[in-house]
Amino acid sequence: MDEQGLNDAAIMLMSLGEEEAAEVFKHLSPKEVQKLGETIARMRAVSKDKVDEVLNRFTNDAAAQSLLVSDTSNYVRSVLKRALGDDKAALLIDRILQGGDVSGIESLKWMDPLSVAELLRNEHPQIVAAILVHLEADQVAAILGQLTERQRGEIMLRVATLEGIQPTALKDLNEVLFKALAGGDKVRKSSLGGVQAAADIINLMGSGMDAAVLESIRGHDIDLAQKIMDKMFIFDDVAKLDDRSIQTVLREVASETLVVALKGAQPEVREKFLGNMSSRAAAAMREDLESRGPMRLSEVEAQQREILKTVRRLADEGQIALSGGGDDAFV
């Protein structure tokens, strides 16, 4: 959701009142709750015209949609079982419905990175890797930042070589998280982990941790380290995007985020963005960049990672195509 969408959603929730807004929050993901909560906390006076505009747009959008099936998960199960039989349908159902609650792992999505790191600090790297691949890449990167350099290397080596999670591994996760896993022995192998997952996580580490982790993996397997690097997309690679993709990214990124990110960017990356703005916007951005004093590297890297997350989201949605560190394109 872009900044405008967050603002509109925040206005809508505040218009509902506390009890109704609380019911809406129950159906959101941890990340959505955090973003909306931060937006509401920052919001000050809102004009009546703006409130009316948001409410009218919501009413029109809601009226234009119809819920054809009340329980879509059960509908998918029933249709596939009728068409394919129980055995074949079961194999597809797991893939189609994957991404819901994964037992105790779901609770980790609501915890801060330090708390998760403390919970997993003394566990075997293989178990930690099997848990972390269920979480979002940016949360994993933050969790790994709380661990030692050696632990990061060992865990990411296993994330990169993880081809799936077997039922026995899920039992280990059950012991780690002290919660029963749904399905037990009937849980089928989930296709999580792998080179791309490792690349996504390492991309978001920053502060020199990314290079150290890659060096650690290289010490175990040179070819694997190269495969991960080929899949990585770092901030400097933004300069390789075509102009239309850059313009799409610009529509999704807040001006403050962009100016901080560009403050520490390579000249070609900076010019790539500025060259795709209107002359007035580019002039204002150049003036802002020149007027800014020295900035902490950690702050610059944090905003660059925010832009990278936007870039990857747009790529996942098919709105732009990425060209990573290697020759292969991935979206």
C-alpha positions as CSV (number, residue, x, y, z in Angstrom):
1,M,0.0,0.0,0.0
2,D,1.4,3.4,-1.0
3,E,1.5,6.5,1.3
4,Q,-1.7,7.9,-0.1
5,G,-3.5,4.5,0.4
6,L,-2.2,4.4,4.0
7,N,-3.5,7.9,4.7
8,D,-6.9,7.1,3.2
9,A,-7.1,3.9,5.2
10,A,-6.2,5.7,8.4
11,I,-8.9,8.3,7.8
12,M,-11.4,5.6,7.2
13,L,-10.5,3.8,10.4
14,M,-10.7,6.9,12.5
15,S,-14.1,7.6,11.1
16,L,-15.4,4.2,12.2
17,G,-14.7,4.8,15.9
18,E,-12.6,2.7,18.3
19,E,-14.6,-0.5,18.6
20,E,-15.2,-0.9,14.8
21,A,-11.6,0.0,14.0
22,A,-10.4,-2.6,16.5
23,E,-12.5,-5.3,14.6
24,V,-10.9,-4.2,11.3
25,F,-7.4,-4.5,12.8
26,K,-8.1,-8.1,13.8
27,H,-8.1,-9.0,10.1
28,L,-4.9,-7.3,9.2
29,S,-1.3,-8.7,9.1
30,P,1.3,-7.5,11.6
31,K,3.0,-5.3,9.0
32,E,-0.3,-3.7,8.0
33,V,-1.2,-3.1,11.6
34,Q,2.2,-1.4,12.2
35,K,2.0,0.8,9.1
36,L,-1.6,1.9,9.7
37,G,-0.9,2.5,13.4
38,E,2.1,4.7,12.6
39,T,0.1,6.6,10.0
40,I,-2.8,7.2,12.5
41,A,-0.3,8.4,15.2
42,R,1.3,10.9,12.8
43,M,-2.0,12.2,11.5
44,R,-3.2,15.6,12.7
45,A,-6.2,17.7,11.5
46,V,-8.1,16.4,8.5
47,S,-10.5,18.6,6.6
48,K,-14.2,17.6,6.4
49,D,-13.9,17.6,2.6
50,K,-11.1,15.1,2.7
51,V,-13.0,12.8,5.1
52,D,-16.1,13.0,2.8
53,E,-14.0,12.2,-0.2
54,V,-12.5,9.1,1.4
55,L,-15.8,7.8,2.8
56,N,-17.6,8.4,-0.6
57,R,-14.8,6.6,-2.5
58,F,-15.0,3.7,0.0
59,T,-18.8,3.5,-0.3
60,N,-18.6,3.4,-4.1
61,D,-15.9,0.8,-4.2
62,A,-17.7,-1.4,-1.7
63,A,-20.9,-1.2,-3.6
64,A,-19.2,-2.2,-6.8
65,Q,-18.0,-5.5,-5.3
66,S,-19.8,-8.6,-4.4
67,L,-18.7,-11.6,-2.3
68,L,-19.5,-14.6,-4.4
69,V,-18.3,-17.2,-1.9
70,S,-18.3,-16.7,1.9
71,D,-15.6,-19.2,2.7
72,T,-13.1,-19.3,-0.3
73,S,-10.7,-21.8,1.3
74,N,-13.5,-24.4,1.7
75,Y,-14.8,-23.7,-1.7
76,V,-11.3,-24.4,-3.3
77,R,-11.1,-27.6,-1.3
78,S,-14.5,-28.8,-2.4
79,V,-14.1,-28.0,-6.1
80,L,-10.7,-29.6,-6.4
81,K,-11.7,-32.7,-4.6
82,R,-14.7,-33.1,-6.9
83,A,-12.6,-32.6,-10.0
84,L,-9.4,-34.4,-9.1
85,G,-10.2,-36.8,-6.2
86,D,-8.9,-36.6,-2.6
87,D,-5.3,-37.5,-3.3
88,K,-4.5,-35.3,-6.2
89,A,-6.5,-32.4,-4.8
90,A,-4.6,-32.6,-1.5
91,L,-1.3,-31.9,-3.2
92,L,-2.7,-28.8,-4.9
93,I,-4.6,-27.5,-1.9
94,D,-1.5,-27.3,0.2
95,R,0.2,-25.1,-2.4
96,I,-2.8,-22.9,-3.1
97,L,-3.7,-22.2,0.5
98,Q,-0.1,-22.0,1.8
99,G,0.7,-18.7,3.4
100,G,-1.9,-18.8,6.1
101,D,-1.2,-19.5,9.8
102,V,1.8,-21.8,10.2
103,S,1.1,-22.7,13.8
104,G,3.3,-21.0,16.4
105,I,5.4,-19.3,13.6
106,E,2.6,-16.9,13.0
107,S,3.0,-15.4,16.5
108,L,6.7,-14.5,15.6
109,K,5.4,-12.0,13.0
110,W,4.0,-9.9,15.8
111,M,7.3,-9.9,17.8
112,D,10.1,-7.4,17.6
113,P,13.4,-8.6,16.1
114,L,15.3,-8.7,19.4
115,S,12.7,-10.9,21.1
116,V,12.7,-13.4,18.2
117,A,16.5,-13.4,18.2
118,E,16.6,-14.1,21.9
119,L,14.1,-16.9,21.4
120,L,16.2,-18.6,18.7
121,R,19.7,-17.6,19.7
122,N,20.7,-21.0,21.2
123,E,18.9,-23.2,18.6
124,H,20.6,-25.2,15.9
125,P,21.1,-23.1,12.7
126,Q,19.1,-25.6,10.7
127,I,16.1,-25.1,12.9
128,V,16.5,-21.3,12.9
129,A,16.6,-21.3,9.1
130,A,13.5,-23.5,8.9
131,I,11.6,-21.0,11.1
132,L,12.9,-17.8,9.5
133,V,11.9,-18.7,5.9
134,H,8.3,-18.4,7.0
135,L,8.8,-14.7,7.9
136,E,9.1,-11.6,5.7
137,A,12.6,-10.9,4.4
138,D,12.9,-7.5,6.1
139,Q,11.9,-9.0,9.5
140,V,14.5,-11.8,9.0
141,A,17.2,-9.3,8.2
142,A,16.5,-7.4,11.4
143,I,16.5,-10.6,13.4
144,L,19.8,-11.7,12.0
145,G,21.2,-8.3,12.9
146,Q,20.7,-9.2,16.5
147,L,22.8,-12.4,16.2
148,T,26.6,-12.9,15.9
149,E,28.4,-12.8,12.6
150,R,29.1,-16.5,12.8
151,Q,25.4,-17.3,13.5
152,R,24.3,-15.2,10.5
153,G,26.7,-17.0,8.2
154,E,25.6,-20.5,9.4
155,I,21.9,-19.7,9.2
156,M,22.0,-18.0,5.8
157,L,24.0,-21.0,4.4
158,R,21.2,-23.2,5.4
159,V,18.5,-20.9,4.2
160,A,20.2,-20.9,0.8
161,T,20.4,-24.7,0.6
162,L,16.9,-25.3,2.1
163,E,14.8,-27.1,-0.5
164,G,11.7,-27.6,1.6
165,I,10.6,-28.3,5.1
166,Q,9.8,-31.9,6.0
167,P,7.2,-33.0,8.6
168,T,10.1,-34.0,11.0
169,A,11.5,-30.5,10.7
170,L,8.1,-29.0,11.6
171,K,8.1,-31.2,14.7
172,D,11.4,-29.5,15.7
173,L,9.8,-26.1,15.2
174,N,7.0,-27.3,17.5
175,E,9.5,-28.0,20.3
176,V,11.2,-24.6,19.7
177,L,8.0,-22.6,19.8
178,F,6.1,-24.7,22.4
179,K,3.0,-24.8,20.3
180,A,1.3,-27.7,18.5
181,L,1.6,-27.7,14.7
182,A,-1.6,-28.0,12.7
183,G,-1.6,-31.2,10.8
184,G,1.3,-33.0,12.6
185,D,2.6,-35.9,10.5
186,K,0.2,-35.0,7.7
187,V,1.9,-31.7,7.0
188,R,3.4,-31.9,3.6
189,K,6.7,-30.5,2.4
190,S,6.6,-26.7,1.9
191,S,8.7,-25.2,-0.8
192,L,10.4,-22.5,1.3
193,G,14.0,-21.3,1.4
194,G,16.5,-21.5,-1.4
195,V,18.9,-19.2,-3.2
196,Q,16.3,-16.5,-4.0
197,A,15.1,-16.4,-0.3
198,A,18.7,-16.0,0.8
199,A,19.3,-13.2,-1.7
200,D,16.2,-11.3,-0.6
201,I,17.2,-11.5,3.1
202,I,20.9,-10.6,2.5
203,N,19.8,-7.6,0.4
204,L,18.1,-6.2,3.4
205,M,20.9,-6.6,6.0
206,G,23.1,-3.6,5.1
207,S,25.8,-2.2,7.5
208,G,28.4,-4.5,6.2
209,M,26.6,-7.6,7.5
210,D,25.7,-8.6,3.9
211,A,29.3,-8.8,2.8
212,A,30.3,-10.8,5.9
213,V,27.5,-13.3,5.4
214,L,28.3,-13.8,1.7
215,E,32.0,-14.3,2.6
216,S,31.0,-16.9,5.2
217,I,28.9,-18.8,2.7
218,R,31.7,-18.5,0.1
219,G,34.0,-20.2,2.6
220,H,31.6,-23.3,2.5
221,D,30.5,-23.2,-1.1
222,I,31.9,-20.8,-3.7
223,D,29.3,-21.7,-6.3
224,L,26.4,-21.2,-3.9
225,A,27.7,-17.8,-2.9
226,Q,27.9,-16.8,-6.6
227,K,24.4,-18.0,-7.2
228,I,23.1,-15.9,-4.3
229,M,25.0,-12.8,-5.6
230,D,23.5,-13.4,-9.1
231,K,20.0,-13.1,-7.6
232,M,20.7,-10.1,-5.4
233,F,19.4,-6.7,-6.4
234,I,21.2,-3.9,-4.5
235,F,20.5,-0.2,-4.5
236,D,23.1,0.6,-7.1
237,D,21.3,-1.8,-9.5
238,V,18.4,0.6,-9.6
239,A,20.4,2.5,-12.3
240,K,19.8,-0.6,-14.5
241,L,16.0,-0.2,-14.5
242,D,14.4,1.3,-17.5
243,D,12.9,4.8,-17.3
244,R,9.3,3.5,-17.2
245,S,10.1,1.3,-14.2
246,I,11.9,4.2,-12.4
247,Q,8.8,6.4,-13.0
248,T,6.6,3.7,-11.4
249,V,8.9,3.5,-8.4
250,L,8.9,7.3,-8.0
251,R,5.1,7.3,-7.7
252,E,5.3,4.9,-4.8
253,V,8.2,6.5,-2.8
254,A,7.8,9.4,-0.4
255,S,10.0,12.5,-1.2
256,E,11.7,12.4,2.2
257,T,12.6,8.7,1.8
258,L,14.1,9.4,-1.7
259,V,16.2,12.5,-0.7
260,V,17.8,10.6,2.2
261,A,18.4,7.5,0.1
262,L,20.0,9.6,-2.7
263,K,22.2,11.5,-0.3
264,G,24.5,8.4,-0.2
265,A,23.8,7.0,-3.6
266,Q,26.2,6.6,-6.5
267,P,26.0,9.5,-9.1
268,E,24.5,7.3,-11.8
269,V,21.7,6.2,-9.4
270,R,21.0,9.7,-8.4
271,E,20.9,10.9,-12.0
272,K,18.6,8.0,-12.9
273,F,16.0,9.2,-10.5
274,L,16.4,12.9,-11.2
275,G,16.3,12.3,-14.9
276,N,12.8,10.8,-14.6
277,M,11.3,13.7,-12.7
278,S,9.8,16.8,-14.0
279,S,12.3,19.6,-14.3
280,R,10.7,21.4,-11.4
281,A,10.7,18.4,-9.1
282,A,14.3,17.5,-10.1
283,A,15.4,21.1,-9.3
284,A,13.7,21.0,-5.9
285,M,15.3,17.6,-5.2
286,R,18.8,18.8,-6.1
287,E,18.4,21.8,-3.9
288,D,17.2,19.6,-1.0
289,L,20.2,17.3,-1.5
290,E,22.7,20.2,-1.5
291,S,21.2,21.8,1.6
292,R,21.3,18.6,3.6
293,G,24.2,18.3,6.0
294,P,26.1,15.1,6.7
295,M,23.9,12.1,7.4
296,R,24.5,8.9,9.3
297,L,25.2,6.0,6.9
298,S,22.8,3.8,8.9
299,E,20.0,6.3,8.2
300,V,20.8,6.4,4.4
301,E,21.0,2.6,4.2
302,A,17.6,2.3,6.0
303,Q,15.9,4.5,3.4
304,Q,17.6,2.7,0.5
305,R,16.3,-0.5,1.9
306,E,12.8,1.0,2.0
307,I,13.0,1.8,-1.7
308,L,14.4,-1.7,-2.4
309,K,11.3,-3.2,-0.7
310,T,9.1,-1.0,-2.9
311,V,11.0,-2.1,-6.0
312,R,10.6,-5.8,-5.1
313,R,6.9,-5.4,-4.4
314,L,6.4,-3.7,-7.7
315,A,8.3,-6.5,-9.4
316,D,6.3,-9.2,-7.6
317,E,3.1,-7.4,-8.8
318,G,4.5,-7.5,-12.4
319,Q,4.6,-3.7,-12.7
320,I,8.3,-3.6,-13.3
321,A,11.1,-6.1,-14.3
322,L,14.3,-6.4,-12.3
323,S,17.7,-7.2,-13.6
324,G,19.8,-8.5,-10.7
325,G,23.6,-8.7,-10.2
326,G,23.8,-11.4,-12.7
327,D,22.7,-11.8,-16.3
328,D,19.3,-13.3,-15.5
329,A,16.2,-11.2,-15.1
330,F,13.8,-12.0,-12.3
331,V,10.4,-10.6,-11.4
